[in-house]
Amino acid sequence: MTSLRYKVSIVRPETHYVSLSLRIPKNLIFQAARNEIIEVFMPVWSPGSYLVREYSRNIFQIKALNNKGEYLELTQNKKNSYQIKIPNLNLKIHSEDFEFIEIEYEVYAHELTVRTSHVTNSHAFLHGPSLFLGVQNLCDVVHQLELVFPTYWTSLTVSLPEISEKREHFCFQATSYDHLLDSPIEIGTHERRYFKIDETLFSISFWGQTETLERKKLEEDLKKICTEVMNLWGETPFEFYDFILHFAPNARGGLEHSYSSVNLFDPRILAQKKNYDDFLSLLAHEFFHAWNVKRLRPKPLGPFNYHQEVDTSLLWFAEGMTSFADDWIILKTGFFSLEEYLNVIKENLNRYFAIPGKKIHSLKQSSFNAWIKLYRPDENSSNSSISYYLKGGLTFLALNFLFCKKQVKFSDFLKHCWMLFQQRPEQGFDEQEIYTIVEKLAGQEVREIFVNWIETCEEIPFESLFRENGIKCLWKKQAPVLGAELKAISGSVFVEKVSLDSAAFKAGLNAGDEILAFNSWRFLPDCLPLLSSWLEKQATWDILVAREGKLLTLRLMAEQGPIQLEKLLVEEKEEGKVKQVFELN
């Protein structure tokens, strides 16, 4: 079988460098070449993480040679691609000098996230888009991979099929470049645990600060979560699945793959139930993606263009629905009590209510602009945009309430969506097909309401939806707020963000202002906890600020902040109704 062949060598992991080679055999050289040039490229982004990350910046010492070790002309033609010149290709293709072309290069890998490679003395996490050059015109051929690493590393996790011919060699095969990049690799001395659900085999790989981790409990809990997700979709389209778990201080993140997920969390906080539940929710989120996005996907998200942003207006479905599902799954598996689940919803709603951008940025726009807004936050982000994770999850919560009114289960909606994948697994779907499923299940009126929630900034009537479904909203008493985020730096107080149309905004406060005094009283970091009580006692304040080397006095008129929930309450007589809403047994 004709294939591209990659070799990954990690000789001195303490240097964080990975040595790679890519071999293009003779019978593929002609297929790859255009005008006697072969072009290779490094992806600029990772599927599932919508930001241009410029992985080529970590390439070091790249060169191209023929099978005799003779250097070929290689030039960089774009920020992420290189051209190999082969003059008189038609003649050389029959020459013994061109049995193959080999590209050799190194990559610096020392960034611990779920979307970058990380190589240290303790392990190597290899994230495909940050390592593997692609060959233009050959992305659909078979890609083989050989791994060479220190002998004291005794554990290897990778979802690619193994094709090793010798015990001491580690060789794997991908059906395409997409498949190769969608297969993260963990190498080291990590522990692996296994469990099985029906005919599907699962593994869990643990790396990092895991001394206090209750592995057996986590395995049992994860098995419950996987069982619930599999039941919700009704079909499991894979025979194995790997959870790669990384634990490090101040870390949190996840990235989905077709046969695995990579999950990063702070182990120091797992002893607290709220944080452990949050970790389980993260695992449920990424596992749910094995259906939603990795298989049931918006049309633009596959096959991938790795050279530039790939625009889609459907991240509200890909991530928003998954953000509703993750906590719902934790409820259905019994890790959340109903009260705890409603408290999570309350906290999400309070975050949502405090974001001015929800009034000017629709979910559809938020999805399309992910590349330039959500993944590139700045001081004005909350004023100009809304997260498709946050609002998307709340919108699907609201859709579930509408479904219940029509006696429709959300799990039935999932199974109908899954039919889109079953009918044409290679094509993907568009938003109209999702809207049509909503209409088929719940009627034209529900479709129109849902479309408005997605495509406009129309307010979602959360309080009435909760009330109709047996949940009472208890509201906090609104109090005056500044409408700005303040931060203490080196004994002074600075403005970090100003909320649109707030008291601070109307007074003219700017991000970057140093606050010196309130009504001639010096304002120092120890005043921050007192500010709320000050604003309640007095409506008008003169604020002295330093801005760009000048002193300014601004007049502030205190105003009430956004509405905030105190609690979502289920009365005893309504508990059965609420359990039915969330499909609790």
C-alpha positions in Angstrom: 0.0 0.0 0.0 1.3 3.4 -1.0 1.6 5.8 2.0 3.3 8.8 3.4 5.6 7.8 6.3 6.3 9.9 9.3 8.9 9.2 12.0 8.8 11.0 15.4 11.9 10.7 17.5 12.2 12.0 21.0 15.8 11.5 22.2 16.3 14.2 24.8 12.8 15.1 26.1 14.3 17.6 28.6 15.1 19.9 25.6 11.4 19.9 24.6 12.5 19.3 20.9 10.8 16.6 18.7 12.6 15.4 15.6 10.4 14.5 12.7 10.8 13.2 9.2 8.3 12.8 6.4 9.0 10.4 3.6 7.2 10.8 0.2 7.7 7.6 -1.9 8.5 7.8 -5.6 5.0 6.8 -6.8 3.5 9.7 -4.7 6.0 12.4 -5.7 4.5 12.8 -9.2 0.9 12.9 -7.7 1.9 15.6 -5.2 3.9 17.8 -7.6 2.5 20.8 -9.5 4.8 22.5 -12.0 7.8 20.6 -10.6 7.1 21.8 -7.0 5.9 19.8 -4.0 4.3 21.9 -1.2 4.2 20.9 2.4 2.4 22.9 5.1 1.8 23.1 8.9 -1.8 23.7 10.1 -2.5 27.1 11.5 -5.4 25.9 13.8 -6.8 22.8 15.5 -10.3 21.5 14.8 -12.5 22.1 17.8 -10.5 25.2 18.9 -11.4 28.2 16.7 -8.3 30.4 16.8 -5.4 30.8 14.3 -2.5 29.5 16.5 0.4 29.6 13.9 1.9 26.3 14.8 4.7 26.8 12.2 6.4 29.3 14.5 7.8 26.3 16.4 9.4 24.6 13.4 13.2 24.5 13.6 15.8 23.5 11.0 13.8 22.1 8.1 15.4 20.5 5.1 14.6 18.2 2.2 16.7 15.4 0.8 16.5 12.6 -1.8 17.2 9.0 -0.9 21.0 9.5 -1.5 21.1 12.2 1.2 21.5 15.0 -1.4 19.8 18.3 -0.4 16.9 19.6 -2.5 16.0 23.2 -2.9 13.5 24.1 -0.2 12.0 27.6 0.3 9.3 29.0 2.6 6.6 30.5 0.4 4.0 31.3 3.1 3.9 31.7 6.8 3.0 28.0 7.2 4.2 26.3 4.0 7.3 25.3 2.1 8.1 24.4 -1.5 10.5 21.7 -2.7 11.7 22.4 -6.2 12.4 19.3 -8.4 13.6 20.5 -11.9 13.1 18.0 -14.7 10.7 16.0 -12.6 9.6 13.7 -15.4 13.1 12.6 -15.9 14.0 12.3 -12.3 11.0 10.3 -11.3 12.6 7.3 -13.1 16.0 8.0 -11.5 17.4 5.9 -8.7 18.1 9.3 -7.0 14.4 9.7 -6.4 13.2 6.5 -4.7 11.8 8.9 -2.2 12.0 12.5 -0.8 12.5 13.0 2.9 11.7 16.2 4.8 13.4 16.5 8.1 12.6 19.1 10.7 12.3 19.7 14.5 9.5 21.2 16.5 9.8 22.9 19.9 7.1 21.5 22.1 6.7 23.0 25.6 3.2 24.3 26.0 0.8 22.4 28.2 -2.7 22.8 26.8 -5.1 20.4 25.1 -4.3 21.9 21.7 -0.5 22.1 21.8 2.3 19.5 22.2 4.1 19.2 25.5 7.4 17.2 25.9 9.3 17.0 29.2 11.3 14.4 31.1 8.0 13.0 32.4 6.0 12.5 29.2 5.3 13.5 25.6 1.9 14.7 24.6 1.8 14.9 20.8 -0.9 17.0 19.3 -1.1 16.4 15.6 -1.8 19.8 14.1 1.2 21.3 16.0 3.6 18.6 14.7 2.8 17.0 11.4 3.5 18.7 8.1 0.8 17.9 5.5 1.6 17.4 1.8 -0.6 19.3 -0.6 -2.6 17.0 -2.9 -1.8 14.0 -0.7 -4.1 14.6 2.3 -6.4 11.6 1.3 -3.7 9.0 1.1 -2.7 6.6 3.9 -0.4 8.1 6.5 1.9 5.9 8.5 3.6 6.9 11.7 6.6 5.4 13.6 7.3 6.6 17.2 10.8 6.4 18.7 11.1 7.4 22.4 13.2 6.7 25.5 13.1 3.1 26.8 12.2 4.2 30.3 8.9 5.4 28.9 6.8 2.3 29.2 3.2 3.5 28.4 1.7 4.6 25.1 -1.8 5.8 24.4 -2.9 6.4 20.8 -6.1 5.7 19.0 -4.5 4.8 15.6 -4.5 1.2 14.5 -1.1 -0.4 15.1 0.9 -2.0 12.2 4.1 -2.8 14.0 6.0 -5.7 12.5 8.5 -6.0 15.4 7.8 -5.9 19.1 10.3 -3.1 19.7 8.9 -0.9 16.9 5.8 1.3 17.4 4.2 1.9 14.0 0.6 3.1 13.3 -1.6 3.9 10.4 -4.1 6.7 9.6 -6.5 6.6 6.7 -5.8 10.3 5.9 -4.2 13.4 7.1 -7.4 14.4 8.9 -7.3 11.0 10.7 -3.6 11.5 11.7 -4.3 15.0 13.1 -7.4 13.7 15.0 -5.3 11.2 16.9 -3.5 12.7 19.9 -0.7 10.6 21.5 0.4 10.3 25.1 3.8 8.6 25.8 5.5 8.2 29.2 5.1 6.1 32.4 1.4 7.0 32.9 -1.1 4.6 34.3 -3.9 3.3 32.1 -7.2 1.9 33.4 -9.8 0.1 31.3 -13.5 -0.5 31.4 -16.0 -1.9 28.9 -19.6 -0.9 28.1 -21.3 -3.5 26.0 -18.8 -4.0 23.1 -17.0 -0.7 23.5 -13.6 -0.7 25.2 -12.6 2.5 27.1 -9.2 3.5 28.5 -8.2 6.3 30.9 -4.6 7.6 30.9 -3.4 9.7 33.9 -0.5 12.1 33.7 0.6 14.9 36.0 0.0 15.5 39.7 -2.3 12.6 40.4 -1.1 11.6 43.9 -4.4 12.5 45.6 -6.6 11.3 42.7 -9.1 8.5 43.5 -8.6 6.6 40.3 -11.1 3.7 41.0 -13.9 6.2 41.9 -13.2 8.3 38.8 -13.3 5.1 36.6 -16.6 4.1 38.1 -18.1 7.6 37.7 -16.8 7.9 34.1 -18.4 4.6 33.2 -21.8 5.9 34.4 -21.4 9.1 32.4 -20.4 7.2 29.2 -23.3 4.8 29.6 -25.7 7.7 29.9 -24.3 9.5 26.8 -24.4 6.3 24.7 -28.0 5.7 25.8 -29.0 9.3 24.9 -27.7 9.0 21.3 -29.0 5.4 20.9 -26.0 4.2 18.9 -22.2 4.0 19.6 -20.3 4.6 16.3 -16.9 3.4 17.7 -15.4 0.2 19.3 -12.9 2.0 21.5 -12.4 5.3 23.1 -9.4 6.9 25.1 -9.7 9.5 27.8 -6.3 11.3 28.1 -6.3 13.1 31.4 -3.6 15.7 32.3 -3.5 17.2 35.8 -1.6 20.5 36.5 -2.1 23.5 38.8 -4.5 26.3 37.6 -5.4 24.2 34.5 -8.7 23.5 32.8 -9.6 22.6 29.3 -10.8 19.9 26.9 -10.6 19.0 23.2 -12.6 16.4 21.4 -11.4 13.8 18.9 -13.2 11.0 17.1 -11.9 8.2 19.2 -10.5 10.1 22.2 -10.5 13.3 24.2 -7.8 15.3 26.0 -8.8 16.8 29.3 -6.8 19.1 31.5 -7.7 20.0 35.1 -6.3 21.3 38.4 -5.9 18.2 40.8 -5.6 20.4 43.9 -9.3 21.3 43.9 -10.8 17.9 43.1 -11.5 17.2 46.8 -14.3 19.7 46.8 -17.5 18.2 45.4 -18.4 21.2 43.3 -15.0 21.1 41.5 -15.1 17.3 41.1 -18.6 17.7 39.5 -17.2 20.4 37.3 -14.5 17.9 36.2 -17.1 15.2 35.5 -19.0 17.8 33.4 -15.9 18.5 31.4 -15.4 14.8 30.7 -19.1 14.5 29.7 -18.8 17.5 27.4 -15.9 16.1 25.4 -17.3 12.6 25.2 -20.7 14.0 24.0 -18.6 15.6 21.2 -17.7 12.1 19.8 -21.2 12.3 18.4 -21.9 16.0 18.1 -19.2 17.7 16.0 -16.9 14.8 15.3 -19.5 12.9 13.4 -22.7 14.9 13.4 -21.1 18.1 12.1 -21.9 21.4 10.4 -20.9 21.2 6.7 -17.8 23.5 6.8 -16.2 21.4 9.6 -14.7 18.6 7.5 -12.8 17.9 5.4 -10.7 20.7 7.0 -8.9 23.6 5.4 -5.9 23.9 7.7 -4.5 27.0 6.1 -7.0 29.5 7.4 -10.1 30.1 9.5 -13.1 27.9 8.7 -16.3 29.9 9.2 -19.5 28.3 10.4 -22.6 29.9 12.0 -23.5 26.6 13.8 -21.2 26.6 16.8 -24.3 27.4 18.8 -25.3 23.8 18.0 -21.9 22.2 18.1 -20.9 23.8 21.5 -24.1 25.3 22.8 -26.1 22.1 22.8 -23.1 20.3 24.2 -22.9 22.9 27.0 -26.5 22.1 27.9 -26.0 18.4 27.7 -22.9 18.2 29.9 -24.5 19.4 33.2 -27.8 17.6 32.3 -25.8 14.3 32.0 -24.3 14.9 35.4 -27.8 15.4 36.8 -29.1 12.3 35.1 -26.3 10.1 36.4 -27.0 11.3 39.9 -23.8 13.3 40.6 -25.9 16.5 40.8 -28.9 16.6 43.0 -31.8 18.6 41.4 -31.0 21.5 43.8 -27.3 21.4 42.8 -28.2 21.3 39.1 -30.5 24.3 39.4 -27.8 26.2 41.2 -25.4 25.6 38.3 -28.2 27.0 35.9 -28.7 29.9 38.3 -25.0 30.8 38.1 -24.9 30.5 34.3 -28.0 32.8 34.1 -26.4 35.4 36.4 -23.3 35.4 34.2 -25.6 35.8 31.2 -27.6 38.6 32.6 -24.4 40.6 33.4 -23.2 40.5 29.7 -24.3 43.6 27.7 -23.2 42.0 24.5 -26.2 39.7 24.5 -28.3 42.6 23.3 -26.3 43.3 20.1 -24.7 40.0 19.2 -26.9 37.0 18.2 -25.9 33.3 18.7 -25.6 33.0 14.9 -23.2 36.0 14.8 -21.3 34.7 17.8 -20.7 31.4 16.1 -19.5 33.0 12.9 -17.2 35.5 14.7 -15.6 32.9 17.1 -12.2 33.4 15.4 -12.1 37.1 16.1 -14.2 37.5 19.3 -14.6 34.5 21.7 -11.0 33.3 21.3 -9.6 36.8 21.4 -11.1 38.5 24.4 -10.3 42.1 25.3 -11.6 44.8 27.6 -14.7 45.4 25.4 -15.6 41.8 24.6 -18.5 41.5 27.1 -20.0 44.7 25.6 -19.8 43.5 22.0 -20.4 39.8 22.0 -21.9 36.8 23.8 -20.5 33.3 24.2 -22.1 30.6 22.1 -21.1 28.2 24.9 -23.0 30.2 27.6 -26.0 31.5 25.7 -26.1 28.4 23.5 -26.4 26.1 26.6 -29.1 28.3 28.1 -31.0 28.4 24.8 -31.1 24.7 24.6 -32.3 24.6 28.2 -35.1 26.9 27.1 -35.8 24.7 24.0 -36.2 21.7 26.3 -38.9 23.6 28.2 -40.7 24.2 25.0 -40.3 20.6 24.1 -41.8 19.5 27.4 -44.9 21.6 26.8 -45.4 19.6 23.5 -44.6 16.3 25.3 -41.3 15.9 23.4 -38.2 14.5 25.1 -34.9 16.1 24.5 -33.4 12.7 24.0 -35.7 12.2 21.1 -34.4 15.4 19.5 -30.9 14.0 19.8 -31.8 10.8 18.1 -33.5 12.7 15.2 -30.4 14.8 14.8 -28.3 11.7 14.7 -30.3 10.4 11.8 -28.7 13.3 9.8 -25.3 11.6 10.3 -26.7 8.2 9.6 -28.3 9.2 6.3 -25.1 10.9 4.9 -22.1 10.6 7.2 -19.7 12.4 4.9 -21.8 15.5 4.1 -22.6 17.4 7.3 -25.7 19.4 8.0 -26.9 23.0 7.8 -29.0 25.1 10.3 -32.3 24.7 8.3 -32.1 20.9 8.8 -31.9 21.5 12.6 -34.8 23.9 12.5 -36.8 21.3 10.5 -36.3 18.7 13.2 -37.5 21.1 15.8 -40.6 21.8 13.7 -41.2 18.1 13.1 -41.1 17.3 16.8 -42.8 20.4 18.3 -44.5 22.3 15.5 -44.1 25.5 13.5 -44.6 27.9 16.4 -41.7 26.3 18.4 -39.5 26.4 15.3 -40.2 30.2 14.9 -39.5 30.9 18.5 -36.2 28.9 18.4 -35.1 30.5 15.2 -35.6 34.0 16.8 -33.5 33.0 19.8 -30.7 31.8 17.5 -30.7 34.5 14.8 -31.8 37.6 16.7 -31.1 39.2 20.1 -34.6 38.7 21.2 -34.8 38.2 25.0 -35.5 34.6 26.1 -38.4 34.6 28.7 -36.6 32.5 31.2 -38.8 33.3 34.2 -42.0 32.4 32.5 -40.4 29.2 31.1 -39.3 28.2 34.5 -42.7 29.0 36.0 -44.5 26.9 33.4 -42.3 24.0 34.2 -42.6 24.0 37.9 -39.6 26.1 38.9 -39.8 29.4 40.8 -37.4 32.3 40.4 -36.3 34.1 43.5 -34.6 37.3 42.6 -31.9 39.2 44.5 -32.7 42.8 45.5 -31.1 45.0 42.9 -28.3 47.2 44.3 -26.3 50.1 42.8 -23.1 48.9 41.1 -20.2 50.7 39.6 -20.4 48.8 36.3 -16.7 48.3 36.0 -14.2 45.6 37.0 -11.4 47.0 39.2 -8.0 45.3 39.9 -5.4 46.0 42.5 -1.9 46.3 41.0 1.2 47.2 43.1 -0.8 49.1 45.8 -3.0 51.0 43.3 -6.4 50.3 41.8 -7.0 50.2 38.0 -10.0 49.8 35.8 -9.9 46.6 33.8 -13.3 46.7 32.0 -16.3 49.0 31.8 -19.8 47.6 31.1 -21.8 49.2 28.3 -24.4 51.7 29.4 -23.4 51.3 33.1 -22.8 54.0 35.7 -19.1 53.8 35.0 -19.7 54.0 31.2 -21.9 57.0 31.5 -19.4 58.7 33.9 -16.6 58.3 31.3 -14.4 55.8 33.1 -12.0 54.0 30.7 -10.2 50.7 30.9 -6.7 51.5 32.1 -7.7 54.4 34.3 -6.0 54.5 37.8 -8.6 55.4 40.4 -7.1 57.7 42.9 -10.0 59.0 45.0 -13.7 58.9 45.6 -15.0 62.3 46.9 -11.5 63.3 47.9 -11.0 60.1 49.9 -7.9 58.2 48.7 -9.0 55.0 47.0 -6.6 52.1 47.8 -6.9 48.3 47.4 -8.4 47.9 50.9 -11.3 50.1 49.7 -12.5 47.6 47.1 -14.6 45.5 49.5 -16.3 48.7 50.7 -17.3 50.1 47.3 -20.7 48.4 47.2 -21.8 49.8 50.5 -20.6 53.2 49.5 -22.7 53.2 46.4 -25.8 52.1 48.4 -25.4 55.1 50.8 -24.7 57.8 48.3 -25.9 58.2 44.7 -23.4 60.8 43.4 -19.6 60.6 43.5 -16.7 62.6 42.2 -14.0 60.2 41.1 -10.4 61.3 40.6 -8.5 59.2 38.0 -5.1 59.3 36.4 -5.2 58.7 32.6 -2.3 58.9 30.3 -0.3 61.1 32.7 -3.2 63.5 33.4 -5.6 63.9 36.4 -9.3 63.9 35.6 -12.4 64.3 37.8 -15.4 62.3 36.7 -19.0 62.6 38.0 -20.6 59.2 38.7 -24.3 58.7 39.2 -24.8 55.3 40.8 -27.2 53.0 39.0 -28.7 49.5 39.7 -26.9 46.6 38.2 -28.4 43.8 36.0 -31.0 41.5 37.5 -29.6 38.5 39.4 -31.2 35.3 40.6 -31.0 34.4 44.3 -32.3 30.8 43.8 -34.3 28.5 41.5 -36.8 26.8 43.7 -38.8 23.6 43.2 -41.8 23.3 45.5 -42.5 19.8 46.7 -45.7 19.5 44.8 -43.9 20.4 41.5 -40.9 18.0 42.0 -42.4 15.2 39.9 -43.1 17.7 37.0 -39.6 19.0 37.1 -38.1 15.5 37.1 -40.2 14.8 34.0 -38.8 17.9 32.3 -35.2 16.7 32.8 -36.0 13.0 32.1 -35.1 11.8 35.5 -36.1 8.3 36.5 
